[in-house]
Amino acid sequence: MKKTIRDYDLNNKRVIIRVDFNVPIKDGVILDDNRIKESLKTINYAIDNNAKVILLSHLGRIKTEEDKIKNTLEPVSRRLSELLDRKVTFVKETRGKELEEIINKMNNKDVVLIENTRYEDLVNKCESSNDKELGKYWASLGDIFINDAFGTSHREHASNVGIASNLPSGIGFLVEKELDMILPTIENPKRPFTVILGGSKVSDKIGVIKNLVQIADNILIGGGMAFTFLKSFGLPVGSSLVDNDNIQFCKDMLEKYKDKIILPIDVVTADEISENSNSKECFISDIKDRDIGLDIGKETLKLFKEYIDSSKTIIWNGPVGMFEIEKFSNGTKQLLEMISKTDSLTIIGGGDTASAAINFGYKNSFSHISTGGGATLELLEGKILPGVEVIDEKEA
Ligand code: AMP
């Protein structure tokens, strides 16, 4: 068992918390502050326990000086201050004298947010390649390290693994919740256990399919990736997205697990990917050469409903249609509605499926909506997250 923030006496300690403030920002305006809100529990706990709270996060990718202007954490600092209802001192640099002086002068309950950790990527990708000196330097600014950035825990960066290697460490409430929801579910699911996989590419989900096909009772496949499976089975897919490199993989999976893998029987197709396209619904066997499959059809929804209604555990990763375009969002919306109505344990893997659930009004309708797409996928693949592995173990 990993240590958590509760295992430390935080009083008068400099507590470095790696949070995930990687929020969408346009022209300095935060479009969705969900990730900031998700980190409040851990930050408030540290404040309530008289810590000096030092926050670190990345935001976007930094490859040029211009990226730095676009991806400053300054707007996040302002929003965080509103949400905490207290002053947040924002330090415009990721290392140096000013930062060190501000930290040296901190009182208990003060909150400091350091600039985007990926500013350090401009030279030698120091943050993303877990530069040893950088991890050591950041660790020197604190007494205890808490990882509460689930969304980056599948990465080995200086701001998580680097710092944790040099300080007593624990996980925060958000990471604890994510692990507590996802791990027992795949280790010992209540059955029947149904997994729904969608999204665009088979290649991104190979590890998940390989692992979960052995654990789940059913795997329902939708989205762009369904067409690679359908093609491998010799069915027409028209001009739909096909991952040609993985046709053989899909064929092998279908041969080996033909009773478990459930494919769409009908689809919404269009002549182009746009709201103004000519679209129709048809059975898979009626897909014509120019048709692009962009959503699952009503018969597929009925079929999927039978599995969903009889399941005790449901994990869903990847939208079943191009839900960003209203015309092709019905399948994803109907599935959200269907799953939200069940009494089973329901988990939405992060990324696009989480955005769809939140944007279509289902934020509070599931047992758990993960905050990290990539990290969730790695857990579903059966992998151990480096950002968690490095954290100190509880004493037996
Ligand atoms: P992923 O990141 O692999 O989970 O893929 C998410 C993306 O898959 C979303 O942007 C969807 O628009 C896209 N998607 C879902 N269904 C389809 C489809 N039938 N054809 C192409 N893209 C799709």
Boltz pocket constraint, residues with backbone or C-beta under 6 A from the ligand:
constraints:
  - pocket:
      binder: B
      contacts: [[A, 198], [A, 199], [A, 200], [A, 201], [A, 204], [A, 222], [A, 223], [A, 224], [A, 225], [A, 241], [A, 293], [A, 294], [A, 295], [A, 317], [A, 318], [A, 319], [A, 320], [A, 321], [A, 322], [A, 323], [A, 324], [A, 351], [A, 352]]
      max_distance: 6.0
